[in-house]
Amino acid sequence: MKETLSHRQLQLLIQVSNVLNSSLQIDTIIDSIMVQTVSVIDAAGGGVLFLYDKENDVLTAKSDSKFKSNILEEVRLKPGESMTGLAFTAKQCLIFSNRTEVERATATLSAKNMRLMMESIPTLPYSTICAPIFLKGECIGVITLDSFDPSQRFIAEDINLLQAITHQAAVALEKASLYREQENAVKQLEHLNNMITEQNLALSRSVEIHNSLADLVLNGEGLPSILGFLHKKIGLQLLLFDEIGELIAASHDSDFPEEDIERARSTAISQLKGSGFSNFPTYEQIHDDRTRLAILPVGTKPRLLGALAIAARDEISTVDISALEHACTVLSLELVKNQAVFDAEERMHGELIDGLSKGHLDESILQKARLFDFDQNGYFMAIIVHLDNVDDFQKRTSILRHLASMANRAFQQNHLKGIVAKRQDQIVVILAFQQKVSTTFASQNVKELVSLLQKEIALKS
């Protein structure tokens, strides 16, 4: 700097420099620049620090001293607009020595900026000085100082001090900017580290769940055990419905409302009948909007085996969704296995029923009868259930299979000996009774079973 500073100005500059170097927080430094600059230049009654917004090509007020800040925050000056814009464009310190020069320069303000300026200052300045701030040869902003006292004017010596201050301000702003970038980088690294840690934990949990499900299958555990494990591990209410909406397995809290189960059934049936399932489950509010319900498919098109309904208080995490989707694959395999076992048993039942109905009681048929603990000296009663009002083949097949399963359960619950088999659009049930059982008792059992099956047909058709 060719122009030398006076001893007093050097002392003031050192004072400003010490303050600016006392912090690395950029907002603190920006405010300190204006407070210190106004305090060391005698004529300054107030001032504003503008920084250049390259993206929007405007100068914005970032800090001020003795002005109305809330108003100045709205000011956006174009390069060349008013005294500040002129200094930015000229890239040199400018002094507007009197009000006439000030009025001429401020006449370039837009109507909005003129209104904001007059609202933020006590009166139009009697004198103004504007000094650009340079960083690595690029103008990054302007410090504008105003004198509102007619007896105080900016003089040439003020240029030297203000330029020295802008140089110190540029250095302080660069340091603060670098510090902020470093802080942001550290925060980003911490955020990424946290994300990686969470993902690793989630992956470990997912792998653990998948391995446990595999162990359950290998150990021959059934549907209730699989759902019980998931309920305990994930903490969600789980309901497994077959393709016609029959609840075939569940694991939920003891106080889970019955109406929520019915709502889940209705939603599952609607999804199974609809166009299909989305890749990610959609949620439906149930039970006074306190519980959310999601439905996942079990099996794949065109042969959906059923649906898994999940009730939760909060949105299900992606990790749990992944585990549940894997569980649906396991459940579908278990259902296919169960169906294979059912079909094998049904074939045996069918062979026995055919033999009994035709009266061909050869050794093969008698051996099958003994296998099912039928008394060959006893008597048998047959029930034939025919579906004539269900046109959809898949639905008809599902209902017949469901009825056959119901009949088998009825045998177990009522200590009856019986077999059941599908025959095209009907099922045939054979009940075996010992000779000592009265016909009245046998007839009553048959009527009860028929009534149960009729009710179920009415419900499912």
PyMOL commands that set and color helices and strands:
alter all, ss='L'
color gray80, all
select helices_A, chain A and resi 7-20+26-40+69-72+82-90+99-106+111-120+156-218+223-234+258-273+318-358+363-371+393-413+439-460
alter helices_A, ss='H'
color red, helices_A
select strands_A, chain A and resi 46-53+58-65+76-77+94-96+127-135+138-147+237-242+247-251+283-286+291-300+303-312+379-386+417-423+426-433
alter strands_A, ss='S'
color yellow, strands_A
deselect
rebuild
show_as cartoon
